[in-house]
Amino acid sequence: MYRTKFPLSAKPGIVGVVLTQKVASLQIGKTYRWYFDINCAVTNATAEATPASVTGIVPRVAVSEKLAQALKSANSPLEKVAAYAEQGIWYDMLTELASLRLSEPQNKDFQAVWLQLLTDPVNGLKQIAEAELIGILNK
């Protein structure tokens, strides 16, 4: 188990989290559960915190030969995103696309793929599709 704290911006939006290199790598073939507990200050005079939580699972899989070849032969950053998508590697796909959007916030192609991905009914993320991408936290 790994536990840490991250300072969050007062601005609402989407943030990514990159864990420290000091944490042992996830083992291939295992599934892990993650949790985030968020304590937001209440805007009233009581100064109490309003707790919120989110949880999920991530299976650690080996990079297949097909994915390795697709990543190696990708001619554009979006081809890398597509390679992850084709193999169902959701977290890496989303991380790659978020990094592209953060590096080039005015790039309409990156924005369009982001919106398409998050508004797809299968993913169930339409409510956050247009939320601002704040950044990536390193801890």
C-alpha positions as CSV (number, residue, x, y, z in Angstrom):
1,M,0.0,0.0,0.0
2,Y,1.2,3.5,-0.8
3,R,-0.3,6.6,0.7
4,T,0.6,10.3,0.1
5,K,-0.9,13.7,0.0
6,F,-1.2,16.1,-3.0
7,P,-1.9,19.8,-2.9
8,L,-4.7,20.6,-5.3
9,S,-5.4,23.8,-7.1
10,A,-8.4,25.8,-6.0
11,K,-9.5,25.8,-9.6
12,P,-11.8,22.9,-10.5
13,G,-10.8,20.6,-13.3
14,I,-9.0,17.3,-14.2
15,V,-5.6,16.5,-12.7
16,G,-3.3,13.5,-13.4
17,V,-1.1,11.9,-10.8
18,V,2.3,10.4,-11.4
19,L,3.7,8.4,-8.5
20,T,7.2,8.7,-7.2
21,Q,9.9,6.4,-8.7
22,K,10.6,5.3,-5.1
23,V,7.4,3.1,-5.1
24,A,7.8,-0.4,-6.3
25,S,6.5,-1.0,-9.9
26,L,3.2,-2.7,-10.2
27,Q,3.5,-6.4,-10.9
28,I,2.5,-7.7,-14.3
29,G,-0.6,-9.9,-14.1
30,K,-2.0,-8.3,-11.0
31,T,-4.9,-6.0,-10.5
32,Y,-4.7,-3.0,-8.2
33,R,-7.3,-0.9,-6.5
34,W,-6.7,2.8,-6.1
35,Y,-8.5,5.4,-4.0
36,F,-8.5,9.1,-3.8
37,D,-9.9,10.9,-0.8
38,I,-10.4,14.6,-1.5
39,N,-11.1,17.1,1.3
40,C,-12.4,20.4,-0.1
41,A,-12.9,23.4,2.1
42,V,-16.5,24.5,2.5
43,T,-17.2,28.1,1.4
44,N,-19.2,28.8,4.6
45,A,-18.0,30.2,7.9
46,T,-17.6,26.8,9.6
47,A,-14.3,26.0,7.7
48,E,-15.2,22.3,7.8
49,A,-14.0,20.0,5.0
50,T,-16.3,18.3,2.6
51,P,-15.0,14.8,1.9
52,A,-15.3,13.2,-1.5
53,S,-13.9,9.9,-2.7
54,V,-13.2,8.2,-6.0
55,T,-11.9,4.7,-6.5
56,G,-11.0,2.4,-9.4
57,I,-9.0,-0.6,-10.5
58,V,-6.0,-0.9,-12.8
59,P,-4.8,-4.2,-14.1
60,R,-1.0,-4.3,-14.8
61,V,-0.5,-6.0,-18.2
62,A,2.6,-6.8,-20.2
63,V,3.2,-4.8,-23.4
64,S,2.2,-7.2,-26.2
65,E,4.4,-7.5,-29.3
66,K,1.6,-6.0,-31.3
67,L,1.4,-2.9,-29.1
68,A,5.2,-2.6,-28.9
69,Q,5.4,-2.6,-32.7
70,A,2.5,-0.1,-33.1
71,L,4.1,2.3,-30.6
72,K,7.5,1.9,-32.4
73,S,6.0,2.6,-35.8
74,A,3.7,5.4,-34.8
75,N,4.3,8.4,-37.0
76,S,2.4,10.9,-34.8
77,P,1.5,11.3,-31.1
78,L,-2.1,10.5,-31.9
79,E,-1.1,7.2,-33.5
80,K,0.4,6.3,-30.2
81,V,-2.9,7.2,-28.5
82,A,-4.7,5.0,-31.0
83,A,-2.3,2.1,-30.4
84,Y,-3.1,2.2,-26.7
85,A,-6.8,2.4,-27.5
86,E,-6.7,-0.6,-29.8
87,Q,-5.1,-2.7,-27.1
88,G,-7.5,-1.5,-24.4
89,I,-4.7,0.2,-22.4
90,W,-7.0,2.9,-21.0
91,Y,-4.7,4.6,-18.4
92,D,-1.7,5.0,-20.7
93,M,-4.0,6.2,-23.6
94,L,-5.6,8.8,-21.4
95,T,-2.2,9.8,-19.9
96,E,-0.6,10.2,-23.3
97,L,-3.5,12.2,-24.6
98,A,-3.7,14.5,-21.5
99,S,0.1,15.1,-21.9
100,L,-0.4,16.1,-25.5
101,R,-3.2,18.5,-24.5
102,L,-1.1,20.0,-21.8
103,S,1.9,20.5,-24.1
104,E,-0.2,22.0,-26.9
105,P,-3.4,23.4,-25.3
106,Q,-4.5,25.2,-28.5
107,N,-4.2,22.0,-30.7
108,K,-7.7,21.4,-32.1
109,D,-6.9,17.8,-33.1
110,F,-5.9,16.9,-29.5
111,Q,-9.0,18.6,-28.1
112,A,-11.3,16.8,-30.6
113,V,-9.9,13.4,-29.8
114,W,-10.2,14.2,-26.0
115,L,-13.8,15.2,-26.4
116,Q,-14.6,12.2,-28.6
117,L,-13.1,9.8,-26.1
118,L,-14.8,11.3,-23.0
119,T,-18.2,11.8,-24.6
120,D,-18.4,8.3,-26.0
121,P,-21.4,6.7,-24.1
122,V,-19.4,3.6,-23.4
123,N,-16.9,5.5,-21.3
124,G,-19.5,7.4,-19.2
125,L,-17.4,10.5,-18.8
126,K,-19.6,13.0,-20.7
127,Q,-20.1,15.1,-17.6
128,I,-16.4,15.9,-17.3
129,A,-15.5,16.0,-21.0
130,E,-15.3,19.8,-21.1
131,A,-13.7,20.3,-17.7
132,E,-10.4,22.1,-17.8
133,L,-7.3,20.0,-17.8
134,I,-5.4,21.5,-14.9
135,G,-2.1,19.5,-15.0
136,I,-0.2,16.5,-13.7
137,L,0.9,16.2,-10.1
138,N,4.2,14.4,-9.4
139,K,4.7,12.9,-6.0
